[in-house]
């Protein structure tokens, strides 16, 4: 069905994704790739965390980095971990406390928040910074968000549309996995 009323809306929608392919992003993709290679070679790990859909992206990223790219990675999406740490330390601090229990020297925090203002993710970044960990952030909305201010490598897209920001975060993350694998199309053995 061809509906000409959708064409301007679709054009505007796809324009929202254009910044994801900006050449300025290429540098961060390469920097994240190089950091992941260092993590792999030093036998350290990536620690992923996010809320909601960002938690799902974190889980997917942890699996893909581990399985496809051979970079050990973990995430904190175990319901028992979330509820026990939230109950004992407060929701704003549970991710930081989990990092304190699971992070080793040389590990890298990969923190995802569409707004860049989620208190539990920002507090995890503060903890990681205090501990001397490298921090990779994925955020959206405002350019001056607190998560982005704490990162060493920052992926940011200036959109308030959750579906756009989350889709772009996933695109960037899987691009780095493919860079580590060395090709974009491959089957899993």
C-alpha positions as CSV (number, residue, x, y, z in Angstrom):
1,X,0.0,0.0,0.0
2,X,1.5,3.3,-1.1
3,X,0.4,6.1,1.2
4,X,1.9,9.5,0.2
5,X,1.0,10.9,3.6
6,X,3.7,8.8,5.2
7,X,6.5,10.0,2.9
8,X,7.3,13.3,4.7
9,X,7.0,11.6,8.1
10,X,9.4,8.7,7.0
11,X,11.8,11.2,5.5
12,X,11.9,13.2,8.8
13,X,12.2,9.9,10.8
14,X,15.2,8.7,8.8
15,X,16.9,12.1,9.1
16,X,17.0,11.5,12.9
17,X,19.3,8.6,12.2
18,X,21.8,10.5,10.0
19,X,24.0,11.6,12.9
20,X,24.7,7.9,13.7
21,X,26.8,7.8,10.5
22,X,28.6,11.0,10.9
23,X,32.4,10.7,10.3
24,X,33.0,12.1,13.7
25,X,31.6,8.9,15.2
26,X,34.3,6.9,13.4
27,X,37.0,8.0,15.8
28,X,35.1,6.7,18.8
29,X,34.3,3.4,17.1
30,X,38.1,2.9,16.5
31,X,38.9,4.0,20.0
32,X,36.4,1.6,21.5
33,X,37.7,-1.2,19.2
34,X,41.3,-0.5,20.4
35,X,40.3,-0.4,24.0
36,X,38.4,-3.8,23.6
37,X,41.6,-5.3,22.1
38,X,43.5,-4.1,25.1
39,X,40.9,-5.7,27.4
40,X,41.1,-9.0,25.5
41,X,44.9,-9.0,25.4
42,X,45.2,-8.2,29.1
43,X,42.5,-10.9,30.0
44,X,40.3,-8.3,31.7
45,X,36.6,-7.7,31.0
46,X,34.0,-5.2,29.9
47,X,31.3,-4.6,32.4
48,X,28.0,-3.5,30.9
49,X,25.1,-1.8,32.7
50,X,21.9,0.1,31.7
51,X,18.2,0.3,32.6
52,X,15.2,-0.8,30.7
53,X,16.0,-1.2,27.0
54,X,19.5,-0.1,27.7
55,X,19.8,-3.1,30.1
56,X,18.7,-5.3,27.1
57,X,21.3,-3.6,24.9
58,X,23.9,-4.2,27.7
59,X,23.0,-7.9,27.9
60,X,23.2,-8.3,24.1
61,X,26.5,-6.4,24.0
62,X,28.0,-8.5,26.8
63,X,27.1,-11.7,24.9
64,X,28.3,-10.5,21.5
65,X,31.6,-9.2,22.8
66,X,32.2,-12.5,24.6
67,X,31.0,-14.9,22.0
68,X,31.8,-13.2,18.7
69,X,34.7,-10.9,19.5
70,X,36.3,-13.0,22.2
71,X,36.4,-10.1,24.7
72,X,35.2,-11.3,28.1
73,X,32.2,-9.3,29.2
74,X,29.5,-9.4,31.8
75,X,26.3,-7.5,32.6
76,X,24.2,-7.0,35.7
77,X,20.8,-8.1,34.5
78,X,20.2,-10.9,37.0
79,X,17.0,-10.1,38.8
80,X,18.3,-11.4,42.2
81,X,21.4,-9.2,41.9
82,X,19.3,-6.1,41.0
83,X,16.7,-6.6,43.7
84,X,19.2,-7.6,46.5
85,X,21.6,-4.8,45.8
86,X,18.8,-2.3,45.3
87,X,17.2,-3.4,48.6
88,X,20.5,-3.2,50.5
89,X,22.1,-0.1,48.9
90,X,19.3,1.8,47.3
91,X,18.4,1.8,43.6
92,X,20.6,4.8,42.9
93,X,23.7,2.9,44.1
94,X,23.1,-0.7,43.2
95,X,25.2,-0.7,40.0
96,X,28.1,1.0,41.6
97,X,28.0,-1.6,44.5
98,X,27.8,-4.4,42.0
99,X,30.8,-3.0,40.2
100,X,32.7,-2.9,43.5
101,X,32.0,-6.6,43.9
102,X,32.6,-7.7,40.3
103,X,35.2,-5.4,38.8
104,X,38.9,-6.2,38.7
105,X,41.8,-3.8,38.0
106,X,42.0,-3.1,34.3
107,X,38.3,-3.8,33.6
108,X,36.3,-1.3,31.6
109,X,32.8,0.0,32.4
110,X,30.4,0.3,29.4
111,X,27.4,2.3,30.7
112,X,24.2,3.0,28.7
113,X,21.5,5.6,29.5
114,X,19.3,7.3,26.9
115,X,19.1,10.4,29.0
116,X,22.6,10.2,30.4
117,X,21.0,11.2,33.8
118,X,19.9,7.8,35.3
119,X,21.2,8.1,38.9
120,X,22.3,4.5,39.2
121,X,24.3,4.6,35.9
122,X,25.8,8.0,36.7
123,X,26.8,6.7,40.2
124,X,28.4,3.7,38.6
125,X,30.4,6.0,36.3
126,X,31.5,8.0,39.3
127,X,32.6,4.8,41.1
128,X,34.5,3.6,38.0
129,X,36.2,6.9,37.6
130,X,37.3,6.9,41.3
131,X,38.6,3.4,40.8
132,X,40.6,4.4,37.7
133,X,38.6,2.3,35.3
134,X,38.1,3.4,31.7
135,X,34.5,4.3,30.9
136,X,32.7,4.0,27.6
137,X,29.3,5.8,27.6
138,X,26.3,5.6,25.3
139,X,23.7,8.4,25.8
140,X,21.3,10.7,24.0
141,X,19.2,13.7,24.6
142,X,21.3,16.6,26.0
143,X,24.9,16.9,25.0
144,X,25.9,18.1,28.5
145,X,24.5,15.1,30.3
146,X,26.4,13.9,33.4
147,X,27.1,10.4,32.1
148,X,28.8,11.7,29.1
149,X,30.9,14.1,31.2
150,X,32.4,11.1,33.1
151,X,33.3,9.0,30.1
152,X,36.6,8.4,28.4
153,X,34.9,7.3,25.1
154,X,31.5,8.8,24.6
155,X,28.9,7.8,22.1
156,X,26.1,10.4,22.0
157,X,23.2,11.1,19.6
158,X,21.2,14.3,20.0
159,X,17.8,12.9,20.0
160,X,15.1,12.6,22.7
161,X,13.3,9.8,20.8
162,X,14.0,6.6,22.8
163,X,13.6,4.3,19.8
164,X,16.1,6.3,17.8
165,X,18.7,6.6,20.6
166,X,18.4,2.9,21.5
167,X,18.6,1.7,17.9
168,X,21.7,3.8,17.3
169,X,23.4,2.6,20.5
170,X,22.8,-1.0,19.4
171,X,24.1,-0.2,15.9
172,X,27.3,1.4,17.3
173,X,27.9,-1.4,19.7
174,X,27.5,-4.2,17.1
175,X,29.7,-2.3,14.7
176,X,32.5,-2.5,17.2
177,X,31.9,-6.2,17.6
178,X,32.1,-6.6,13.9
179,X,35.3,-4.6,13.8
180,X,36.8,-6.9,16.3
181,X,35.7,-10.0,14.4
182,X,37.1,-8.4,11.2
183,X,34.0,-8.6,9.0
184,X,30.4,-7.5,9.0
185,X,28.9,-10.7,7.7
186,X,29.7,-14.0,9.3
187,X,28.1,-17.1,10.7
188,X,28.5,-18.2,14.2
189,X,30.3,-21.5,14.7
